[in-house]
Each structure stands twice: as structure tokens, then as C-alpha cells.
Amino acid sequence: MARLVQKFGGSSVRDAAHILKAARIVADAHREGKELVVVVSAMGNSTDELISLASQVNAVPDPRELDVLLATGEQVSISMMALALQSLGLKARSFTGPQAGILTDDTHGYARIKTVQASRLETSLRRGEIAVVAGFQGMNRNSELTTLGRGGSDTTAVALAAALKAECCDIYTDVNGIYTTDPRTVGSARRLHSISYEEMLALASAGAQVLNARSVELALRTNVKLRLRSTFEPGDTGTLVTSRELAPEYQVCGVACDSDRVSVRLVLSQSFASEGSTRLDEARAEKIENVLEKLNQLGVHSKNILCKKADSINISELEFTCENRISRQVQSLLNHAMEEFPSSQMLLDTGIARISIIGSGVHTDREIRNQLLNTLSEAEVPVSMLSADELSLSAVVPANFKEIAVKEVHARFCQESPQAVTVH
């Protein structure tokens, strides 16, 4: 019997009526003869409400205790979903993340799944039950509850699909697929019927909110097919995320915006530079290389750091953007590094947005780079930084320009339906 993992996000289970609607989608799949594992998020905005509740008693809550609190949101959802399925005459059993065998590392608040011991779920499926699993949570080696961070339920669903060898993982949300940009921002955005893991990962990493980047990365590693579908249009097949061999290759498949970032500029003093001494130059270079390595460990990859040189040898500035969630760690690291470079300066800017175009070859195509800059210039959008990755080209702009930037860039690169191309 074919297995299917279905995941329902917070908007799909925000109240009892929506939970019943989602349960009917599960029931339809059950009637088709599928063995089902259903992963659910917390209801509506309950995670944010729990965070707010914690802050009322402790401005800086202990990460372990916060995880214990936040995990309760999904536990409400799994019991409600199981009850809804039972009301439809189906056998269903709920499981917390630890009960489902989801084992993580020790990082509270942003844990990574290390393995899934799915024996209890296998037993439940053999009994003819629908297994309802709490997303977003697991257990570390010390039997402590952990949570996976924003969007973690997507990752739970993919991990379970891989462990249980499911034929597909359906992610149900409030949109009916992957679009060339957020259709709520740009009405002319077009839906993609299929996309490769690599391009979807680039979109998610660049700020597209529709799928969690970690879940796509895991799907790529484990070859789990993903389908993004709408809870409110259950008959629509949505968008398939699959291997490069089975998906079109787009020159530009979409435009993403990430405004949850911080711009960092580190201006290094030249006092450490040599006056003709090779040894001092080498010592300076080694210290900077150590900073770059530590930034990479935090998730700021060196290929995304712009290094400006004062001369042919010495780096004088480092410039990059980072996720807001790690900005404090980055700031602490650079404050320590500045002790090695007296009179250096660190400039932070939280009022920025990163606009990215995604597709095969965009990072090496000089014409696309020029078109991006010209488009933003004609729209009078200032650009403070330009960076490129394997499948993306990004411009950093002031946050108050993000909407016009997305609309103009999308109009330039995605006005027509994206065409499959062969990129050499």
C-alpha cells in the first residue's frame, strides 16, 4: 500500500472548522487506499501568542523552558486532528515529536533533526491507523524537548516521508503552489507547475516564505518528492518539487524578498598592516581568515562576503548580510575580532531588504546583472550591495523600497510565464 505524508500549516488548522476541513482531505486520501501520516503545525498564531505569554513573565526566557512551552501548541493540534478524524469514522492516533521518534541535536529553538526512529509509527500504520504527528518538535540525546525553529513542521514532514519511504510529501497551506513571487504582493505572479529542489531551495533561502529552506534541503538529500497544495482547493495538484531530471530548468524562475536580515560592514584599520614586512601581512591575513571561518560556521558563507582591499594584499573591509536570528552572534564575533584591529568600525543596518532573482545561470550572466541594476535604477531604488550565489543574484536595498523593487524586478524578468531553457 502506498504511503503519503500530509502536512497542514497553521492557517490550515487555525480553528475547529478548518481542522475538520483538513480532516476531510485526509479522509479522501484514505479512501484512495493510502497509508497516511499527518503532520500538523500549531493552530493559527498560537506560537506567537505563546512567545508573547512567556515574555510577560521573563523578558529573556530560558531556551529550554521556552521549547517546553512552544511544543504545547502542536500538541493541541494533533489531539484535535485525531479527534476530527475519529468523528469521520477513521482510526487515528496522535504522536508528539518524541513519541514519533524524531531525534535532534541539542540546539534549543533551532534544532536539527539527526534521525527518525519510526517503529511506533510503523506499528500504528500496520494497525490501519492514521498517524497524526506534531511538527516543529523533537527530542535530543538527553530526552529534552527541542523545537526546530520557524517552518520546522515542513522539515518534520519531509524527515518522516524519508524515514517511512513515502511516495510523496504533500504540504498544504493557504496558497495553491509555488509562484514567480508572492502573489499577495504582485498580482501578476505566475504559478510554476514544477520546479527542481535546487531552484526551490534557492527561492526559500532568498526569503520566499512558502516552504522552509531546511525542509527543501532535506528533500534534496533524501529525494523526497514535495507537492505544495492548497487546503482550500484540495482538487488542485499544486506545484511539484522534484529532481532536476524531472523538472524544467529556468533561466529565471522567480523573485524573492527577504527583509528579516541585517546588513553588516566591518571597516578594518590599517594600523596592523605592514610597512614592508611580509610577516605582518601574513599575520593580518591569518586573523581575517579566522574571522571568515567563524562567520561561515554561523551560516554566513564566505562566497557571500564582499572583501574590499586597500592594496594588492590587505583586506580593508568586509561587507555582508545575515539572518536577523544570528545577528547578535555575528555582532559578538566581530566585536571580539575588532580587538585585533584597533580603531576599526562596525556598521549595522536593520532597515534593509534583499531582493533576489533565482534561476540557472543568473550569477554568471553579465547581461542579467546589468538588467537588474538598470531596472532598480530606473525605479529610483538605491542599491547598497550586490551578491551572487550558484542560482541567485541579489541586491540589497532599503526596506522601504522593497515592494516597488519586487514589482519592478518581477515585471522585468517574469512578466511572461517562465520558459524552460538549456543553460550551458
C-alpha positions as CSV (number, residue, x, y, z in Angstrom):
1,M,0.0,0.0,0.0
2,A,1.4,3.4,-1.0
3,R,2.3,5.8,1.8
4,L,1.7,9.5,1.9
5,V,2.7,12.2,4.3
6,Q,0.4,15.2,4.5
7,K,1.4,18.4,6.4
8,F,-1.1,21.1,7.4
9,G,0.2,24.5,8.4
10,G,-1.1,26.9,11.0
11,S,-3.5,28.6,8.6
12,S,-5.0,25.3,7.6
13,V,-5.7,24.3,11.3
14,R,-6.4,27.7,12.8
15,D,-9.7,26.7,14.3
16,A,-12.1,23.7,14.7
17,A,-13.8,24.4,11.4
18,H,-10.6,24.4,9.5
19,I,-9.3,21.3,11.3
20,L,-12.5,19.5,10.1
21,K,-11.9,20.7,6.6
22,A,-8.3,19.4,6.7
23,A,-9.5,16.1,8.2
24,R,-11.8,15.6,5.2
25,I,-8.8,16.0,2.8
26,V,-7.1,13.3,4.8
27,A,-10.2,11.1,4.7
28,D,-10.3,11.4,0.9
29,A,-6.7,10.2,0.6
30,H,-7.6,7.3,3.0
31,R,-10.4,6.3,0.7
32,E,-7.9,6.1,-2.1
33,G,-6.1,3.4,-0.2
34,K,-3.2,5.4,1.1
35,E,-1.3,4.7,4.4
36,L,-1.2,8.2,6.0
37,V,1.0,10.2,8.3
38,V,-0.4,13.6,9.0
39,V,1.9,16.3,10.4
40,V,0.3,19.5,11.8
41,S,1.5,22.9,13.0
42,A,0.2,24.8,15.9
43,M,-3.3,26.4,15.4
44,G,-3.1,29.8,13.7
45,N,-0.9,32.3,15.6
46,S,-0.7,30.3,18.8
47,T,3.1,30.0,18.7
48,D,3.4,33.8,18.6
49,E,0.9,34.0,21.4
50,L,2.9,31.6,23.5
51,I,6.1,33.6,22.9
52,S,4.3,36.7,24.0
53,L,3.0,34.9,27.1
54,A,6.5,33.9,28.0
55,S,7.8,37.4,27.7
56,Q,5.2,38.6,30.2
57,V,7.0,36.7,33.0
58,N,10.6,36.7,31.6
59,A,12.0,39.2,29.1
60,V,14.8,36.7,28.2
61,P,13.2,33.3,28.6
62,D,15.4,30.2,29.1
63,P,15.6,28.4,25.7
64,R,14.9,25.0,27.3
65,E,11.8,26.2,29.1
66,L,10.6,28.1,26.0
67,D,10.8,24.9,24.0
68,V,8.7,23.1,26.6
69,L,6.1,25.9,26.3
70,L,6.1,26.2,22.5
71,A,5.8,22.4,22.0
72,T,2.3,22.6,23.6
73,G,0.9,24.4,20.5
74,E,1.4,21.4,18.2
75,Q,0.1,19.0,21.0
76,V,-3.2,20.8,20.9
77,S,-3.3,20.4,17.1
78,I,-2.6,16.7,17.0
79,S,-5.2,15.8,19.5
80,M,-7.8,18.0,17.7
81,M,-6.9,16.4,14.3
82,A,-7.1,12.9,15.7
83,L,-10.5,13.7,17.2
84,A,-11.7,15.2,13.9
85,L,-10.6,12.1,12.0
86,Q,-12.3,9.8,14.5
87,S,-15.5,11.8,14.1
88,L,-15.4,10.9,10.4
89,G,-15.2,7.2,11.3
90,L,-11.5,6.8,10.8
91,K,-8.9,5.2,13.2
92,A,-6.4,7.8,14.2
93,R,-3.7,8.2,16.9
94,S,-1.7,11.3,17.8
95,F,2.0,11.4,18.5
96,T,4.3,14.1,19.9
97,G,7.6,14.6,18.1
98,P,9.5,12.5,20.7
99,Q,6.8,9.8,20.6
100,A,7.2,9.7,16.8
101,G,10.9,9.0,17.2
102,I,12.2,12.4,16.0
103,L,15.7,12.8,17.4
104,T,17.5,16.1,17.2
105,D,20.7,17.8,18.2
106,D,20.9,19.9,21.4
107,T,20.1,23.3,20.0
108,H,17.0,24.7,21.7
109,G,14.9,26.8,19.5
110,Y,16.6,25.9,16.2
111,A,17.4,22.2,16.5
112,R,18.3,20.0,13.5
113,I,16.8,16.5,13.0
114,K,19.5,13.9,13.3
115,T,17.5,10.7,12.8
116,V,13.9,9.3,12.9
117,Q,13.2,6.1,14.8
118,A,9.8,5.4,13.3
119,S,9.0,2.0,14.8
120,R,5.9,3.3,16.7
121,L,4.6,4.9,13.5
122,E,5.2,1.7,11.6
123,T,3.1,-0.2,14.2
124,S,0.4,2.4,14.0
125,L,0.2,2.2,10.2
126,R,0.1,-1.6,10.3
127,R,-2.9,-1.4,12.6
128,G,-4.7,0.6,10.0
129,E,-4.5,3.9,11.9
130,I,-3.8,7.4,10.6
131,A,-0.7,8.6,12.5
132,V,-1.1,12.3,13.4
133,V,2.3,13.8,14.4
134,A,3.3,17.1,16.0
135,G,5.5,19.1,13.7
136,F,8.2,21.5,14.8
137,Q,9.4,19.4,17.7
138,G,11.7,16.5,18.7
139,M,13.9,15.2,21.5
140,N,17.6,15.4,22.0
141,R,20.0,12.8,23.3
142,N,19.2,13.8,26.9
143,S,15.5,13.3,26.4
144,E,14.8,17.0,26.4
145,L,12.1,18.6,24.2
146,T,13.5,20.7,21.4
147,T,11.9,22.8,18.7
148,L,13.1,23.2,15.1
149,G,12.5,27.0,14.5
150,R,10.1,28.8,12.2
151,G,8.7,26.5,9.5
152,G,10.0,23.4,11.3
153,S,6.9,21.4,10.7
154,D,7.8,21.3,7.0
155,T,11.1,19.7,8.0
156,T,9.3,17.2,10.3
157,A,7.1,16.1,7.4
158,V,10.0,15.6,5.0
159,A,12.0,13.7,7.6
160,L,9.1,11.4,8.2
161,A,8.5,10.9,4.5
162,A,12.1,9.8,4.1
163,A,12.1,7.5,7.1
164,L,8.8,5.8,6.1
165,K,9.7,5.7,2.4
166,A,6.5,7.6,1.4
167,E,5.8,8.2,-2.2
168,C,5.3,11.9,-1.7
169,C,5.0,14.6,0.9
170,D,2.1,17.0,0.4
171,I,2.5,20.4,2.1
172,Y,-1.0,22.0,2.5
173,T,-1.1,25.8,3.0
174,D,-3.1,28.8,2.1
175,V,-1.7,29.2,-1.5
176,N,-2.1,26.7,-4.3
177,G,1.6,26.4,-5.4
178,I,4.9,28.0,-5.9
179,Y,4.7,31.3,-7.7
180,T,7.2,33.5,-9.5
181,T,6.9,35.8,-6.5
182,D,4.4,36.3,-3.6
183,P,1.0,36.7,-5.3
184,R,-0.2,38.7,-2.4
185,T,2.4,41.4,-3.3
186,V,2.4,41.1,-7.1
187,G,-1.0,40.2,-8.6
188,S,0.6,39.2,-11.9
189,A,2.7,36.5,-10.3
190,R,2.5,33.2,-12.2
191,R,2.3,29.7,-10.8
192,L,5.0,27.1,-11.5
193,H,3.7,23.6,-12.0
194,S,7.0,22.0,-11.2
195,I,10.4,23.2,-10.0
196,S,13.7,21.5,-9.1
197,Y,14.9,21.0,-5.5
198,E,17.8,23.3,-6.2
199,E,15.8,26.2,-7.5
200,M,13.2,25.8,-4.7
201,L,16.0,25.8,-2.2
202,A,17.4,29.0,-3.7
203,L,14.0,30.6,-3.5
204,A,13.4,29.5,0.1
205,S,16.9,30.6,1.1
206,A,16.3,34.0,-0.5
207,G,13.2,34.7,1.6
208,A,10.3,33.0,-0.2
209,Q,8.0,32.0,2.7
210,V,6.1,29.3,1.0
211,L,8.4,26.4,2.0
212,N,11.0,26.1,4.8
213,A,14.6,26.1,3.4
214,R,15.7,23.2,5.7
215,S,12.8,21.1,4.5
216,V,13.8,21.6,0.9
217,E,17.4,20.8,1.6
218,L,16.4,17.6,3.4
219,A,14.1,16.6,0.5
220,L,17.0,17.2,-1.9
221,R,19.3,14.9,0.2
222,T,16.7,12.2,0.6
223,N,15.0,12.5,-2.8
224,V,11.5,13.0,-1.3
225,K,9.1,14.5,-3.7
226,L,7.2,17.5,-2.4
227,R,3.9,18.9,-3.6
228,L,2.8,22.3,-2.4
229,R,-1.0,22.3,-2.3
230,S,-3.9,24.5,-1.1
231,T,-6.1,23.3,1.8
232,F,-8.8,25.5,0.2
233,E,-8.5,23.9,-3.3
234,P,-7.9,20.3,-2.5
235,G,-8.6,19.2,-6.0
236,D,-5.7,21.3,-7.4
237,T,-2.4,19.4,-7.8
238,G,-0.4,22.5,-6.9
239,T,3.4,22.6,-7.6
240,L,5.7,19.6,-7.6
241,V,9.2,20.0,-6.3
242,T,11.4,17.2,-7.6
243,S,14.8,16.3,-9.1
244,R,16.4,18.3,-11.9
245,E,15.9,15.5,-14.3
246,L,12.1,15.7,-13.9
247,A,11.7,19.5,-13.7
248,P,12.2,22.3,-16.2
249,E,15.3,24.4,-16.0
250,Y,14.5,28.1,-15.8
251,Q,16.8,30.9,-16.7
252,V,14.8,33.0,-14.2
253,C,12.1,31.1,-12.2
254,G,11.2,33.8,-9.6
255,V,11.9,36.8,-7.5
256,A,12.2,36.6,-3.7
257,C,12.4,39.2,-1.0
258,D,13.9,38.8,2.5
259,S,13.5,41.7,4.9
260,D,14.4,39.8,8.0
261,R,18.1,40.5,7.6
262,V,20.8,42.8,8.9
263,S,23.5,44.5,6.8
264,V,27.0,44.4,8.3
265,R,30.0,46.4,7.3
266,L,33.3,45.9,9.1
267,V,35.9,48.6,8.3
268,L,39.3,47.3,9.4
269,S,42.0,49.7,10.5
270,Q,45.3,49.7,8.6
271,S,47.4,50.0,11.7
272,F,48.0,46.3,11.7
273,A,49.3,46.4,8.1
274,S,52.9,46.1,7.5
275,E,55.3,48.7,6.4
276,G,57.2,46.4,4.1
277,S,57.0,43.4,6.4
278,T,55.7,40.2,4.8
279,R,55.4,38.6,8.3
280,L,53.0,41.2,9.5
281,D,51.0,41.0,6.3
282,E,50.7,37.2,6.8
283,A,49.6,37.6,10.4
284,R,46.9,40.1,9.4
285,A,45.7,37.8,6.6
286,E,45.5,34.8,9.0
287,K,43.4,36.8,11.5
288,I,41.0,37.8,8.8
289,E,40.8,34.3,7.5
290,N,40.0,33.1,11.1
291,V,37.1,35.7,11.2
292,L,35.8,34.4,7.8
293,E,35.9,30.8,9.0
294,K,33.9,31.6,12.2
295,L,31.3,33.6,10.2
296,N,31.0,30.5,7.9
297,Q,30.3,28.4,11.0
298,L,27.5,30.7,11.9
299,G,26.0,30.4,8.4
300,V,27.5,33.4,6.7
301,H,29.3,31.8,3.8
302,S,32.5,33.4,2.5
303,K,31.2,33.5,-1.1
304,N,28.5,36.0,0.1
305,I,31.0,38.3,1.9
306,L,32.4,41.2,-0.1
307,C,36.0,41.8,0.7
308,K,37.5,45.2,-0.3
309,K,41.2,45.6,-0.4
310,A,43.2,48.7,0.5
311,D,46.0,47.5,-1.7
312,S,47.0,44.3,-3.5
313,I,47.5,42.4,-0.3
314,N,45.5,43.8,2.6
315,I,41.7,43.5,3.1
316,S,40.3,46.7,4.4
317,E,36.5,46.0,4.6
318,L,34.1,43.1,5.0
319,E,30.5,43.6,3.9
320,F,27.6,41.1,4.0
321,T,24.1,40.5,5.2
322,C,23.0,37.9,7.7
323,E,19.7,36.5,9.1
324,N,18.4,38.6,11.9
325,R,18.2,35.5,14.2
326,I,22.1,35.2,14.2
327,S,22.8,38.9,14.2
328,R,23.7,39.0,17.9
329,Q,26.2,36.2,17.5
330,V,27.7,37.8,14.4
331,Q,28.0,41.1,16.3
332,S,29.6,39.4,19.3
333,L,32.1,37.7,17.0
334,L,33.1,40.9,15.2
335,N,33.4,42.8,18.4
336,H,35.9,40.3,19.5
337,A,37.7,40.4,16.1
338,M,37.9,44.2,16.3
339,E,40.1,43.9,19.4
340,E,42.8,42.6,17.0
341,F,42.3,45.6,14.7
342,P,42.4,48.8,16.9
343,S,40.3,51.7,15.6
344,S,38.2,49.5,13.4
345,Q,34.5,50.2,12.9
346,M,31.4,48.0,12.6
347,L,28.3,49.4,11.0
348,L,24.9,47.7,11.3
349,D,21.8,48.4,9.3
350,T,18.5,46.6,10.1
351,G,16.4,48.7,7.7
352,I,17.3,46.6,4.6
353,A,15.8,44.1,2.3
354,R,17.4,41.6,-0.1
355,I,15.8,41.2,-3.5
356,S,16.9,38.1,-5.4
357,I,16.3,36.7,-8.8
358,I,16.5,32.9,-9.0
359,G,17.4,30.7,-11.9
360,S,20.1,28.8,-13.8
361,G,23.0,30.9,-14.9
362,V,21.9,34.2,-13.3
363,H,25.0,34.5,-11.3
364,T,27.3,34.4,-14.3
365,D,25.2,36.3,-16.9
366,R,26.6,39.8,-17.1
367,E,23.5,40.9,-19.1
368,I,21.1,39.8,-16.4
369,R,23.2,41.6,-13.8
370,N,23.1,44.8,-15.8
371,Q,19.4,44.4,-16.4
372,L,18.8,44.0,-12.6
373,L,20.8,47.2,-11.8
374,N,19.2,49.2,-14.6
375,T,15.7,48.1,-13.5
376,L,16.3,49.2,-9.9
377,S,18.0,52.4,-11.1
378,E,15.1,53.4,-13.3
379,A,12.7,52.8,-10.4
380,E,15.0,55.0,-8.3
381,V,15.7,52.2,-5.8
382,P,19.1,52.6,-4.2
383,V,21.3,49.5,-4.2
384,S,23.9,49.2,-1.4
385,M,25.3,45.7,-2.2
386,L,25.2,43.1,-4.9
387,S,26.0,39.4,-4.4
388,A,25.6,36.2,-6.3
389,D,25.3,32.5,-5.5
390,E,25.0,29.5,-7.7
391,L,21.4,30.0,-8.6
392,S,20.7,33.6,-7.4
393,L,21.6,37.2,-7.9
394,S,20.8,39.5,-5.1
395,A,20.6,43.3,-4.5
396,V,20.4,44.9,-1.0
397,V,18.0,47.9,-0.9
398,P,16.4,50.0,1.8
399,A,13.5,48.1,3.4
400,N,11.0,50.9,2.5
401,F,11.8,50.3,-1.2
402,K,11.2,46.5,-1.1
403,E,7.7,46.4,-2.6
404,I,8.5,48.6,-5.6
405,A,11.7,46.7,-6.1
406,V,10.0,43.3,-6.2
407,K,7.3,44.6,-8.5
408,E,9.7,46.2,-11.0
409,V,12.2,43.3,-10.9
410,H,9.3,40.8,-11.4
411,A,7.9,42.8,-14.3
412,R,11.3,42.8,-15.9
413,F,12.2,39.1,-15.5
414,C,8.9,37.2,-15.0
415,Q,6.3,39.2,-17.0
416,E,5.8,36.1,-19.2
417,S,5.4,32.6,-17.9
418,P,8.9,31.3,-17.1
419,Q,10.2,29.2,-20.0
420,A,12.3,26.1,-19.7
421,V,15.8,26.8,-21.1
422,T,19.0,24.9,-21.6
423,V,21.8,26.7,-19.8
424,H,25.4,25.9,-20.8
